[in-house]
Amino acid sequence: MFNRNHMLVGGIRPHLFCLPILKRSTHQEALRQAVASGSERFFLGTDSAPHAKHRKES
């Protein structure tokens, strides 16, 4: 799983940029633990917004 370090090292990598921005690895681990806890308060929601590769690189 990518985190904000992957996105920012060497300058912003446009293929990893999204909003909200990628989280720190510690935050990702906390989310994994919460989702795996079995609580019914967690569910999946997605908002896909694909962009053509040439538009991200311009």
N, CA, C and O atoms as a GROMACS GRO file, in nm:
protein
  232
    1MET      N    1   0.085  -0.116   0.000
    1MET     CA    2   0.000   0.000   0.000
    1MET      C    3   0.090   0.124   0.000
    1MET      O    4   0.185   0.132   0.078
    2PHE      N    5   0.060   0.219  -0.086
    2PHE     CA    6   0.138   0.342  -0.092
    2PHE      C    7   0.103   0.433   0.024
    2PHE      O    8  -0.011   0.432   0.072
    3ASN      N    9   0.202   0.512   0.070
    3ASN     CA   10   0.175   0.615   0.169
    3ASN      C   11   0.229   0.747   0.118
    3ASN      O   12   0.281   0.754   0.006
    4ARG      N   13   0.218   0.854   0.198
    4ARG     CA   14   0.257   0.986   0.149
    4ARG      C   15   0.405   0.996   0.118
    4ARG      O   16   0.444   1.079   0.036
    5ASN      N   17   0.490   0.915   0.181
    5ASN     CA   18   0.632   0.917   0.147
    5ASN      C   19   0.654   0.873   0.003
    5ASN      O   20   0.736   0.932  -0.068
    6HIS      N   21   0.583   0.769  -0.040
    6HIS     CA   22   0.595   0.724  -0.179
    6HIS      C   23   0.556   0.836  -0.275
    6HIS      O   24   0.617   0.851  -0.381
    7MET      N   25   0.455   0.912  -0.238
    7MET     CA   26   0.405   1.017  -0.326
    7MET      C   27   0.500   1.137  -0.334
    7MET      O   28   0.509   1.200  -0.439
    8LEU      N   29   0.571   1.169  -0.225
    8LEU     CA   30   0.646   1.294  -0.218
    8LEU      C   31   0.796   1.281  -0.243
    8LEU      O   32   0.861   1.381  -0.274
    9VAL      N   33   0.853   1.162  -0.230
    9VAL     CA   34   0.998   1.146  -0.246
    9VAL      C   35   1.038   1.183  -0.389
    9VAL      O   36   0.987   1.127  -0.486
   10GLY      N   37   1.130   1.279  -0.401
   10GLY     CA   38   1.177   1.322  -0.532
   10GLY      C   39   1.080   1.415  -0.603
   10GLY      O   40   1.091   1.434  -0.724
   11GLY      N   41   0.987   1.474  -0.532
   11GLY     CA   42   0.884   1.560  -0.592
   11GLY      C   43   0.754   1.484  -0.604
   11GLY      O   44   0.752   1.361  -0.600
   12ILE      N   45   0.646   1.556  -0.618
   12ILE     CA   46   0.514   1.492  -0.624
   12ILE      C   47   0.504   1.403  -0.747
   12ILE      O   48   0.528   1.446  -0.860
   13ARG      N   49   0.469   1.278  -0.724
   13ARG     CA   50   0.450   1.181  -0.832
   13ARG      C   51   0.302   1.184  -0.870
   13ARG      O   52   0.218   1.139  -0.792
   14PRO      N   53   0.269   1.235  -0.989
   14PRO     CA   54   0.129   1.259  -1.024
   14PRO      C   55   0.041   1.135  -1.025
   14PRO      O   56  -0.080   1.145  -1.004
   15HIS      N   57   0.099   1.018  -1.047
   15HIS     CA   58   0.018   0.896  -1.051
   15HIS      C   59  -0.018   0.846  -0.912
   15HIS      O   60  -0.099   0.754  -0.898
   16LEU      N   61   0.042   0.906  -0.809
   16LEU     CA   62   0.008   0.870  -0.671
   16LEU      C   63  -0.067   0.982  -0.600
   16LEU      O   64  -0.105   0.966  -0.484
   17PHE      N   65  -0.089   1.094  -0.667
   17PHE     CA   66  -0.156   1.208  -0.604
   17PHE      C   67  -0.307   1.191  -0.614
   17PHE      O   68  -0.361   1.161  -0.720
   18CYS      N   69  -0.373   1.210  -0.501
   18CYS     CA   70  -0.519   1.206  -0.496
   18CYS      C   71  -0.563   1.288  -0.375
   18CYS      O   72  -0.482   1.321  -0.289
   19LEU      N   73  -0.690   1.319  -0.370
   19LEU     CA   74  -0.746   1.389  -0.254
   19LEU      C   75  -0.854   1.302  -0.193
   19LEU      O   76  -0.937   1.251  -0.267
   20PRO      N   77  -0.857   1.283  -0.064
   20PRO     CA   78  -0.756   1.330   0.030
   20PRO      C   79  -0.622   1.262   0.002
   20PRO      O   80  -0.617   1.153  -0.053
   21ILE      N   81  -0.514   1.329   0.042
   21ILE     CA   82  -0.382   1.276   0.011
   21ILE      C   83  -0.356   1.146   0.085
   21ILE      O   84  -0.422   1.115   0.184
   22LEU      N   85  -0.260   1.071   0.037
   22LEU     CA   86  -0.223   0.944   0.100
   22LEU      C   87  -0.185   0.966   0.246
   22LEU      O   88  -0.128   1.070   0.281
   23LYS      N   89  -0.215   0.871   0.330
   23LYS     CA   90  -0.191   0.882   0.473
   23LYS      C   91  -0.053   0.830   0.511
   23LYS      O   92   0.012   0.760   0.434
   24ARG      N   93  -0.010   0.867   0.632
   24ARG     CA   94   0.115   0.814   0.687
   24ARG      C   95   0.095   0.666   0.717
   24ARG      O   96  -0.017   0.620   0.738
   25SER      N   97   0.204   0.592   0.719
   25SER     CA   98   0.195   0.447   0.742
   25SER      C   99   0.135   0.417   0.880
   25SER      O  100   0.065   0.316   0.894
   26THR      N  101   0.160   0.501   0.981
   26THR     CA  102   0.101   0.477   1.113
   26THR      C  103  -0.051   0.491   1.108
   26THR      O  104  -0.122   0.416   1.176
   27HIS      N  105  -0.100   0.585   1.030
   27HIS     CA  106  -0.246   0.601   1.016
   27HIS      C  107  -0.306   0.484   0.938
   27HIS      O  108  -0.415   0.437   0.971
   28GLN      N  109  -0.234   0.437   0.836
   28GLN     CA  110  -0.282   0.323   0.759
   28GLN      C  111  -0.294   0.200   0.848
   28GLN      O  112  -0.391   0.125   0.839
   29GLU      N  113  -0.196   0.179   0.935
   29GLU     CA  114  -0.199   0.062   1.024
   29GLU      C  115  -0.316   0.073   1.122
   29GLU      O  116  -0.381  -0.028   1.150
   30ALA      N  117  -0.343   0.192   1.173
   30ALA     CA  118  -0.457   0.210   1.263
   30ALA      C  119  -0.588   0.179   1.191
   30ALA      O  120  -0.678   0.118   1.250
   31LEU      N  121  -0.600   0.219   1.066
   31LEU     CA  122  -0.720   0.187   0.988
   31LEU      C  123  -0.734   0.038   0.966
   31LEU      O  124  -0.844  -0.017   0.976
   32ARG      N  125  -0.623  -0.029   0.934
   32ARG     CA  126  -0.627  -0.175   0.915
   32ARG      C  127  -0.676  -0.245   1.041
   32ARG      O  128  -0.760  -0.335   1.035
   33GLN      N  129  -0.625  -0.202   1.156
   33GLN     CA  130  -0.665  -0.264   1.282
   33GLN      C  131  -0.813  -0.239   1.310
   33GLN      O  132  -0.884  -0.329   1.356
   34ALA      N  133  -0.860  -0.118   1.282
   34ALA     CA  134  -1.001  -0.086   1.306
   34ALA      C  135  -1.092  -0.169   1.216
   34ALA      O  136  -1.192  -0.223   1.262
   35VAL      N  137  -1.057  -0.180   1.089
   35VAL     CA  138  -1.138  -0.257   0.995
   35VAL      C  139  -1.138  -0.405   1.030
   35VAL      O  140  -1.241  -0.472   1.019
   36ALA      N  141  -1.024  -0.457   1.073
   36ALA     CA  142  -1.013  -0.599   1.108
   36ALA      C  143  -1.072  -0.631   1.245
   36ALA      O  144  -1.077  -0.747   1.284
   37SER      N  145  -1.116  -0.530   1.319
   37SER     CA  146  -1.166  -0.552   1.454
   37SER      C  147  -1.301  -0.624   1.457
   37SER      O  148  -1.340  -0.678   1.560
   38GLY      N  149  -1.371  -0.624   1.344
   38GLY     CA  150  -1.502  -0.689   1.342
   38GLY      C  151  -1.617  -0.594   1.374
   38GLY      O  152  -1.733  -0.635   1.372
   39SER      N  153  -1.586  -0.468   1.403
   39SER     CA  154  -1.691  -0.370   1.432
   39SER      C  155  -1.777  -0.347   1.308
   39SER      O  156  -1.725  -0.340   1.196
   40GLU      N  157  -1.907  -0.334   1.328
   40GLU     CA  158  -1.998  -0.308   1.217
   40GLU      C  159  -2.000  -0.161   1.177
   40GLU      O  160  -2.074  -0.123   1.087
   41ARG      N  161  -1.920  -0.079   1.242
   41ARG     CA  162  -1.915   0.064   1.210
   41ARG      C  163  -1.830   0.095   1.088
   41ARG      O  164  -1.829   0.209   1.041
   42PHE      N  165  -1.759  -0.002   1.036
   42PHE     CA  166  -1.669   0.020   0.924
   42PHE      C  167  -1.723  -0.047   0.798
   42PHE      O  168  -1.767  -0.162   0.802
   43PHE      N  169  -1.720   0.026   0.688
   43PHE     CA  170  -1.766  -0.027   0.560
   43PHE      C  171  -1.686   0.041   0.450
   43PHE      O  172  -1.614   0.138   0.475
   44LEU      N  173  -1.697  -0.010   0.330
   44LEU     CA  174  -1.622   0.042   0.217
   44LEU      C  175  -1.706   0.140   0.138
   44LEU      O  176  -1.823   0.114   0.107
   45GLY      N  177  -1.646   0.252   0.104
   45GLY     CA  178  -1.707   0.349   0.014
   45GLY      C  179  -1.600   0.397  -0.082
   45GLY      O  180  -1.488   0.428  -0.040
   46THR      N  181  -1.631   0.404  -0.210
   46THR     CA  182  -1.530   0.446  -0.307
   46THR      C  183  -1.581   0.564  -0.388
   46THR      O  184  -1.702   0.585  -0.401
   47ASP      N  185  -1.489   0.639  -0.442
   47ASP     CA  186  -1.520   0.751  -0.530
   47ASP      C  187  -1.412   0.753  -0.637
   47ASP      O  188  -1.311   0.822  -0.623
   48SER      N  189  -1.433   0.678  -0.741
   48SER     CA  190  -1.333   0.666  -0.847
   48SER      C  191  -1.342   0.785  -0.942
   48SER      O  192  -1.451   0.823  -0.985
   49ALA      N  193  -1.227   0.843  -0.973
   49ALA     CA  194  -1.221   0.956  -1.067
   49ALA      C  195  -1.099   0.936  -1.157
   49ALA      O  196  -1.001   1.008  -1.143
   50PRO      N  197  -1.105   0.840  -1.248
   50PRO     CA  198  -0.988   0.814  -1.333
   50PRO      C  199  -0.962   0.929  -1.429
   50PRO      O  200  -1.054   0.993  -1.480
   51HIS      N  201  -0.835   0.954  -1.451
   51HIS     CA  202  -0.793   1.058  -1.545
   51HIS      C  203  -0.697   0.997  -1.645
   51HIS      O  204  -0.620   0.907  -1.612
   52ALA      N  205  -0.702   1.045  -1.767
   52ALA     CA  206  -0.610   0.996  -1.871
   52ALA      C  207  -0.466   1.026  -1.830
   52ALA      O  208  -0.437   1.132  -1.775
   53LYS      N  209  -0.377   0.931  -1.858
   53LYS     CA  210  -0.236   0.946  -1.820
   53LYS      C  211  -0.176   1.075  -1.873
   53LYS      O  212  -0.103   1.143  -1.801
   54HIS      N  213  -0.205   1.110  -1.999
   54HIS     CA  214  -0.145   1.231  -2.056
   54HIS      C  215  -0.193   1.359  -1.987
   54HIS      O  216  -0.122   1.459  -1.988
   55ARG      N  217  -0.312   1.358  -1.927
   55ARG     CA  218  -0.362   1.476  -1.855
   55ARG      C  219  -0.292   1.494  -1.722
   55ARG      O  220  -0.270   1.606  -1.678
   56LYS      N  221  -0.255   1.383  -1.657
   56LYS     CA  222  -0.184   1.392  -1.529
   56LYS      C  223  -0.038   1.434  -1.549
   56LYS      O  224   0.022   1.491  -1.458
   57GLU      N  225   0.016   1.408  -1.665
   57GLU     CA  226   0.158   1.436  -1.690
   57GLU      C  227   0.180   1.570  -1.759
   57GLU      O  228   0.295   1.606  -1.786
   58SER      N  229   0.075   1.644  -1.788
   58SER     CA  230   0.093   1.771  -1.860
   58SER      C  231   0.128   1.884  -1.766
   58SER      O  232   0.147   1.998  -1.811
   0.00000   0.00000   0.00000
